[in-house]
Amino acid sequence: MKKECVAMLLAGGQGSRLYALTRSVAKPAVPFGAKYRIIDFPLSNCVNSGIDTVGVLTQYRPMELNAYLGNGQPWDLDKSDGGVHVLPPYLGAGEKGSWYKGTANAIYQNIDFIDMYDPEYVLILSGDHIYKMDYDAMLDYHKSQGAAATISVLEVSLEEATRFGIMNVDENDVIYEFEEKPKHPKSTLASMGIYIFTWSKLRQALIEDEADPNSKNDFGGNIIPALIAKGETCVAYRFRGYWKDVGTIASLWDANMDLLNINDGIQEFDKSWPIYARTAACPPHVSGPNASVKESLVAGGSEIDGTVNHSVIFENVTIEEGAEVQYSVLMPGAVVKSGARVLYSILAENCVVEENAVVGEANAPIAVVAGGVVVDAGTSVPAGAMYTEESKGGEA
């Protein structure tokens, strides 16, 4: 059962900034890119990097995510000596127990799971980022530096640095200080929330952190600063590829639009680093005699007889004759009826835009229609609106 490296994927986030899109599902289960879920990207990175043991830590609205993961077969993670394991918070005999209190506490609660594989190293991942990354190369760097912790970092602008955890490093990229969302950043090396730890060092740090009643049980805020304070070697690993935190409506829409430029973005057509997914059993998509589809991704099972331009269309979507969809993301089962217009918007799963309704506005903040909601005929949903059953047309 011994593994050199075990991955722990934090997938319990509520994703409150995605509003209506995460009302019934955890953020990692949100559909992305016509055929994927957000969690497909870190899972596929693990498989492509040769890491075959992944603990997925769930918490908020886990049912759909659990069903999607199943036995891990789509990602070749259905192994008897590893594979994918769903790890919700649990209550042990005689314990008070609790939900995961923070990222570090989530790993602390699963020390026994990690110990079962007796790894030398542990890879900590987030379930809400879109990127391709060779974790094995990062692990080689970690080993070469003799590090207790290696944190993957990305260069951002000075203005953006105030939104991230910032790593201040010396000339050898050894981290001497961590700053959480600093008002006046000293560096532009932003943490990507991807960590490799030497397990013996992390295990002890987790135990000490859990014993501190004043700790927020967070990797960036507590574990990494504690290791630095102890004099442990913590290094930055510079990542230079595409990476997008899709934690907001705008960033999720941006990342979907990036897919439409085959020379930019995540480059999903790169066969050397495939992204695996559990795909629906659908017939091929159908374009009717009146269809016009340009610069778009269209998944199977969709029926299009209207105009689609620069959009991402998931499976089983219907766009009727005379309907128009521009610069939008239509999630599985969405319906746009005759004469309706959808502009710069995200339509969640199984919502319906009735005849002659208008959702969104060109070159404006993204409008969102919640899953299963019907936009009545002739209704206008303004730019930037969050259209739900409870608050139709309320500003996002």
Salt bridges, closest charged atoms under 4 A:
GLU4 OE2 - LYS143 NZ 2.51
ASP52 OD1 - LYS3 NZ 3.25
GLU64 OE2 - ARG37 NH1 2.81
ASP76 OD2 - LYS79 NZ 3.75
ASP81 OD2 - LYS3 NZ 3.94
ASP115 OD2 - ARG203 NH2 2.77
ASP118 OD2 - LYS2 NZ 3.41
GLU120 OE2 - LYS2 NZ 3.36
ASP128 OD2 - LYS27 NZ 2.78
ASP128 OD1 - HIS129 NE2 3.35
GLU155 OE2 - ARG238 NH1 3.25
GLU160 OE2 - ARG163 NH2 3.83
ASP173 OD1 - ARG238 NH2 2.89
GLU177 OE1 - LYS186 NZ 2.94
GLU208 OE1 - LYS230 NZ 2.89
GLU210 OE2 - LYS101 NZ 3.15
GLU232 OE2 - LYS201 NZ 3.26
ASP245 OD2 - HIS129 NE2 3.94
GLU295 OE1 - HIS310 ND1 3.16
GLU324 OE1 - ARG341 NE 3.11
GLU349 OE2 - ARG37 NH1 3.86
GLU354 OE1 - LYS337 NZ 3.33
GLU389 OE1 - LYS392 NZ 3.98
GLU390 OE1 - ARG23 NH2 2.82
